[in-house]
Amino acid sequence: MVNVAKHEQGKTETVNPIKALLKEGQAVWQDDISREMLQSGTLRQRVEEVGIQGVTSNPTIFQKAIAAGDAYDEDIKRLLQDGQSPEEIFESLAVQDIQDACDLFRPLYDELDGEDGYVSIEVSAALARDTEGTLEDARRLWRKVDRPNVMIKVPGTKQGWPAIETLLAEGVNVNITLLFSLAHYERVALAYISALTTRLDAGQPVDRMASVASFFVSRVDTLVDKKINEKLAQTDDASERARLDGLKGKAAIANARLAYEKFQEIFEGDRFARLREAGAHVQRPLWASTGTKNKAYSDVLYVETLIGPHTVNTMPVPTMDAFLDHGTVARTVDRDYAEAHGVMDELAAAGISIDEVTAQLEEEGIATFAKSFDELLAGVAEKRSALAEAVAAS
């Protein structure tokens, strides 16, 4: 973990790029959690020294954490004796980790009056198209974790929209995940305003309500670049090939910047004015999937290009470490909206529909998370069986 050096008035001052992002209004959340991180003090170190202000989790993260080492074994043995199913065991393990992480971030949450210090846990991926099931799962997790700085992750699908608005109106903090399209982003932003307005009209507090809209980034480039390569294979025209090549690696950033343009339009305008006066926080855009998947691109591409006020970047640890080592901090997210619109126009002219891309990514995202959840439960069941055999043999 290396910091960069800043020269000022002949002196060399060590600057932490993650903390420098805070001066631009952007928080960094770590996209990873494990019991080992909590017990070893690694997560506390990243809070105190690196400056992270929150944590996100998902089934894949927990799958890796539970499979690695023996940090969960004693609890699994205890839960096994209680006759719990793999799903019940997983939820018990996950809730304990989320509670411990919430407690770690609680001083920050209190110091910032609820502006940050959040830890996210996800509803079952199998419920992405099930409004009532999502509500039931989210309410149960909210009650079980029982911390004011937990966020319940709910997919921003069409079926998720009413659940999101209902949960927020009930006072549940919501991290809206799996957002790819501008239309879906706008819908959940307006759901936040509607829910808080309902609370305000009922005389309920809104100043400690919190929500983020997790807008996925790198996956857009992965799919768009694939479609560009398909177009390249269909033409020998040099100018057309150059035009198509020039669009690679641009769609994701353009899409995210246009979401931020929509954020400014909604939350800096009249629609949020009454809630702002009542002390409500904006629903921050959260840049998700910011690890670079294409090795031809910079390993900090989706960090450096999306820096701006009232945003969160949730980073995998390798991306965070890369940014600490050689990241550049400057406000970039709203640098050139015209260019972002131009990228979308050029993609459309090339026959690539961003609406089709984002719809496909949503379906693939749901399937991926559901597969991860199934693999997680299978892994818990396997470990449960192994531990049961060990107990029986002892």
C-alpha positions in Angstrom: 0.0 0.0 0.0 1.8 3.1 -1.2 0.8 6.8 -1.0 1.7 9.5 -3.4 3.8 12.5 -2.6 2.7 16.1 -3.0 5.1 19.0 -3.2 4.0 22.2 -1.6 6.2 25.2 -0.8 9.4 23.2 -1.1 8.1 20.5 1.3 7.1 16.9 0.5 3.8 15.9 2.0 2.5 12.4 1.9 -1.1 12.3 0.6 -3.5 9.4 0.8 -5.5 9.4 -2.5 -8.5 7.7 -0.8 -8.7 10.5 1.8 -8.1 13.0 -0.9 -11.3 11.8 -2.6 -13.2 12.9 0.4 -12.2 16.4 -0.3 -13.9 16.0 -3.7 -17.1 14.8 -2.0 -16.6 11.1 -2.8 -16.6 8.3 -0.3 -14.9 4.9 -0.8 -16.5 1.7 0.4 -14.7 -1.6 0.4 -16.3 -4.2 -1.7 -15.3 -7.1 0.5 -15.8 -8.4 4.0 -14.8 -11.5 6.0 -14.5 -12.6 9.6 -10.8 -12.8 9.2 -10.7 -9.1 8.3 -12.8 -8.3 11.3 -10.9 -10.4 13.8 -7.4 -9.5 12.5 -8.0 -5.8 12.6 -7.4 -5.5 8.8 -10.8 -3.8 8.3 -10.3 -1.4 11.2 -6.9 -0.5 9.7 -8.6 0.3 6.4 -11.0 2.5 8.2 -8.5 4.4 10.3 -5.5 4.5 8.0 -6.9 4.2 4.4 -10.1 6.1 5.1 -12.8 3.8 3.8 -16.2 4.9 5.0 -18.3 1.8 4.4 -18.4 -1.9 3.2 -20.5 -3.8 0.7 -21.1 -7.5 0.6 -22.7 -10.1 -1.7 -23.1 -13.9 -2.0 -19.8 -14.2 -3.9 -17.9 -12.4 -1.2 -19.3 -14.5 1.6 -18.8 -17.7 -0.4 -15.1 -17.0 -0.7 -14.8 -15.9 3.0 -16.6 -19.0 4.4 -14.7 -21.4 2.1 -11.3 -19.9 3.1 -9.7 -21.1 6.3 -11.4 -22.0 9.5 -12.7 -18.6 10.8 -16.3 -19.8 10.6 -15.9 -23.4 11.6 -16.8 -23.1 15.3 -20.0 -21.2 14.6 -20.9 -23.7 11.9 -20.5 -26.6 14.4 -22.7 -24.8 16.9 -25.4 -24.0 14.3 -25.1 -27.6 13.0 -26.0 -28.9 16.5 -29.0 -26.6 16.4 -30.2 -28.4 13.3 -30.0 -25.3 11.0 -30.2 -25.7 7.2 -27.3 -24.4 5.0 -29.4 -21.2 4.2 -30.1 -20.6 7.9 -26.4 -21.2 8.7 -25.3 -18.7 6.0 -27.6 -16.1 7.2 -26.5 -16.4 10.8 -22.8 -16.2 9.8 -23.5 -13.2 7.5 -25.6 -11.3 10.0 -22.9 -11.6 12.6 -20.2 -10.3 10.3 -22.5 -7.4 9.2 -23.3 -6.5 12.8 -19.6 -6.5 13.8 -18.8 -4.3 10.8 -21.7 -2.0 11.6 -20.3 -1.6 15.1 -16.9 -0.9 13.7 -18.3 1.9 11.5 -20.8 3.2 14.1 -18.5 6.0 15.5 -18.0 7.3 11.9 -21.8 7.1 11.3 -22.4 9.1 14.5 -19.7 11.6 13.8 -21.1 12.3 10.3 -24.7 12.4 11.5 -25.7 9.5 9.3 -24.1 10.7 6.2 -21.8 7.7 6.0 -20.5 4.7 7.8 -22.8 2.1 6.2 -22.5 -1.7 5.7 -24.6 -3.5 3.1 -26.2 -7.0 3.2 -28.1 -8.4 0.2 -31.5 -10.0 0.0 -31.7 -13.4 -1.7 -30.8 -13.1 -5.4 -33.7 -15.5 -6.2 -36.1 -12.7 -5.3 -35.0 -10.2 -7.9 -38.4 -10.6 -9.7 -40.5 -11.1 -6.6 -41.8 -7.9 -4.9 -43.4 -9.5 -1.9 -40.6 -11.9 -1.3 -38.1 -9.1 -1.5 -40.1 -7.1 1.1 -40.2 -10.1 3.5 -36.5 -10.9 3.1 -35.4 -7.2 3.5 -37.6 -6.7 6.6 -36.3 -9.8 8.2 -32.6 -8.8 7.6 -33.3 -5.3 8.8 -34.7 -6.7 12.1 -32.0 -9.3 12.5 -29.0 -7.0 11.9 -30.7 -4.3 14.1 -28.2 -1.6 13.4 -29.0 2.0 12.2 -26.1 2.0 9.8 -27.0 -1.2 7.9 -28.2 -1.0 4.3 -30.3 -3.7 2.8 -29.3 -4.4 -0.9 -32.4 -4.7 -3.1 -32.1 -5.2 -6.9 -33.3 -2.2 -8.9 -35.5 -4.3 -11.2 -39.0 -3.4 -12.2 -40.3 -5.7 -9.5 -37.9 -4.2 -7.0 -39.1 -0.6 -7.4 -42.3 -0.9 -5.3 -40.4 -2.9 -2.6 -37.7 -0.2 -2.5 -40.2 2.6 -2.1 -42.1 0.7 0.6 -39.0 -0.1 2.5 -37.7 3.4 2.5 -41.1 4.7 3.6 -40.9 2.3 6.5 -37.5 3.6 7.5 -35.3 0.9 6.1 -32.0 2.1 4.6 -31.7 0.7 1.0 -28.7 0.1 -1.3 -30.3 -0.3 -4.7 -28.2 -2.7 -6.7 -27.9 -4.0 -10.2 -28.6 -0.7 -11.9 -27.3 -0.4 -15.5 -29.8 1.9 -17.3 -30.5 5.6 -17.0 -34.3 4.9 -17.0 -34.0 2.5 -14.0 -31.7 4.9 -12.2 -34.2 7.7 -12.6 -37.0 5.5 -11.4 -35.3 4.5 -8.1 -34.2 8.1 -7.5 -37.8 9.2 -7.7 -38.8 6.3 -5.5 -36.5 7.7 -2.8 -38.0 11.1 -3.0 -41.5 9.7 -3.0 -40.8 7.5 0.1 -39.2 10.3 2.0 -42.1 12.6 1.1 -44.5 10.0 2.5 -42.5 10.0 5.7 -42.4 13.7 6.0 -46.1 14.1 5.3 -46.7 11.6 8.2 -44.5 13.6 10.6 -41.8 11.0 10.5 -38.1 11.9 10.5 -36.1 11.9 7.3 -32.8 13.3 8.4 -31.2 9.9 9.2 -32.7 8.0 6.2 -30.1 6.8 3.7 -30.0 5.2 0.3 -27.4 4.7 -2.5 -28.2 3.8 -6.1 -25.5 1.3 -7.2 -24.8 2.0 -10.8 -22.7 -0.8 -12.4 -19.8 0.4 -14.6 -17.2 -2.0 -16.0 -19.6 -4.6 -17.1 -21.0 -2.1 -19.6 -17.7 -1.9 -21.3 -17.2 -5.6 -21.3 -20.5 -6.2 -23.3 -20.3 -3.1 -25.5 -16.6 -3.9 -26.4 -17.8 -7.4 -27.4 -20.5 -6.0 -29.6 -17.9 -3.6 -31.2 -15.6 -6.5 -31.9 -18.5 -8.3 -33.7 -19.0 -5.1 -35.8 -15.3 -5.0 -36.6 -15.4 -8.5 -37.9 -18.1 -7.5 -40.3 -16.2 -4.7 -42.1 -12.9 -4.1 -43.9 -13.6 -0.3 -44.2 -10.6 1.4 -42.6 -12.5 4.5 -41.5 -15.3 2.5 -40.1 -12.9 0.3 -38.2 -11.1 3.3 -36.8 -14.4 4.8 -35.7 -15.5 1.6 -34.0 -12.1 1.1 -32.3 -12.3 4.6 -31.0 -15.5 3.7 -29.1 -13.9 0.9 -27.1 -13.7 1.5 -23.3 -15.9 4.6 -23.5 -19.5 3.4 -23.0 -19.3 2.6 -19.3 -17.9 5.9 -18.3 -20.3 7.8 -20.5 -23.3 5.9 -19.1 -22.2 6.6 -15.5 -21.6 10.3 -16.2 -25.1 10.6 -17.7 -26.5 9.0 -14.6 -24.7 11.7 -12.6 -26.2 14.3 -14.9 -29.6 12.9 -14.0 -28.7 12.9 -10.3 -27.9 16.6 -10.4 -31.1 17.3 -12.3 -33.2 15.5 -9.7 -31.5 16.3 -6.4 -30.2 19.8 -7.1 -33.6 20.9 -8.4 -37.0 21.7 -7.0 -38.1 18.0 -6.7 -35.8 17.6 -3.7 -36.1 21.1 -2.2 -38.7 20.4 0.5 -36.8 17.3 1.7 -33.5 19.1 1.6 -35.0 21.8 3.9 -36.2 19.1 6.2 -32.6 17.8 6.6 -32.8 14.8 4.2 -29.6 13.5 2.6 -29.5 13.0 -1.1 -29.5 9.4 -2.5 -25.9 9.1 -3.6 -24.9 7.4 -6.8 -22.6 4.5 -6.0 -20.2 3.4 -8.7 -20.2 -0.4 -8.5 -18.2 -3.0 -10.5 -15.3 -0.6 -10.7 -12.5 -3.2 -10.9 -11.0 -3.1 -14.4 -11.8 -6.3 -16.3 -9.9 -5.5 -19.5 -6.1 -5.5 -18.9 -5.7 -3.2 -21.8 -7.3 -0.4 -19.7 -5.9 1.3 -16.7 -6.4 -0.5 -13.4 -7.9 2.7 -12.0 -9.9 3.7 -15.0 -13.3 3.5 -13.3 -12.1 5.4 -10.3 -10.3 8.4 -11.8 -13.0 9.2 -14.4 -16.0 9.2 -11.9 -14.9 11.5 -9.1 -17.3 14.0 -7.8 -19.5 15.3 -5.0 -22.2 13.1 -3.3 -20.9 9.9 -4.8 -19.5 6.6 -3.5 -17.1 4.3 -5.2 -17.2 0.7 -3.9 -13.8 -0.8 -4.7 -12.5 -4.3 -4.6 -9.3 -4.4 -2.5 -6.9 -4.7 -5.5 -8.5 -1.7 -7.2 -8.3 0.3 -3.9 -4.6 -0.7 -3.5 -3.9 0.3 -7.1 -5.5 3.7 -6.5 -3.5 4.2 -3.3 -0.4 3.5 -5.3 -0.9 5.6 -8.4 -4.3 7.2 -8.5 -4.9 10.7 -9.6 -7.6 12.8 -7.8 -9.5 15.5 -9.6 -13.2 16.1 -10.1 -14.1 14.3 -13.4 -17.6 12.9 -13.2 -19.3 16.0 -14.7 -16.4 17.1 -16.8 -18.0 16.7 -20.3 -21.6 15.7 -20.5 -21.6 16.6 -24.2 -18.9 14.0 -24.9 -20.9 11.4 -22.9 -24.0 12.1 -25.0 -21.8 11.9 -28.1 -20.5 8.5 -27.2 -24.1 7.2 -26.9 -25.0 8.8 -30.2 -22.0 7.1 -31.9 -22.9 3.7 -30.4 -26.5 4.1 -31.7 -25.2 5.1 -35.2 -23.0 1.9 -35.1 -26.1 -0.2 -34.5 -25.4 -0.8 -30.8 -28.4 -0.1 -28.5 -27.4 0.9 -25.0 -31.0 -0.1 -23.9 -30.5 -3.6 -25.2 -27.0 -3.7 -23.5 -28.3 -2.7 -20.1 -31.3 -5.0 -20.3 -29.0 -7.9 -21.1 -26.7 -7.0 -18.2 -29.5 -6.9 -15.8 -30.6 -10.4 -16.7 -27.0 -11.6 -16.6 -26.5 -9.9 -13.2 -29.5 -11.6 -11.7 -28.4 -15.0 -13.0 -24.8 -14.5 -11.8 -25.9 -13.5 -8.3 -28.4 -16.4 -8.1 -25.6 -18.8 -9.2 -23.3 -17.4 -6.6 -26.0 -17.8 -3.9 -26.5 -21.4 -4.9 -22.8 -22.1 -4.9 -22.6 -20.4 -1.5 -25.3 -22.6 0.0 -23.6 -25.7 -1.6 -20.3 -24.6 0.0 -21.9 -24.1 3.4 -23.5 -27.6 3.1 -20.2 -29.1 2.2 -18.4 -27.5 5.1 -21.3 -28.5 7.4 -21.0 -32.1 6.3 -17.2 -32.2 6.7 -17.5 -30.7 10.2 -20.3 -33.1 11.1 -18.1 -36.0 10.2 -15.2 -34.6 12.2 -17.4 -34.1 15.2 -18.8 -37.7 14.9 -15.3 -39.1 14.6 -13.9 -37.2 17.6 
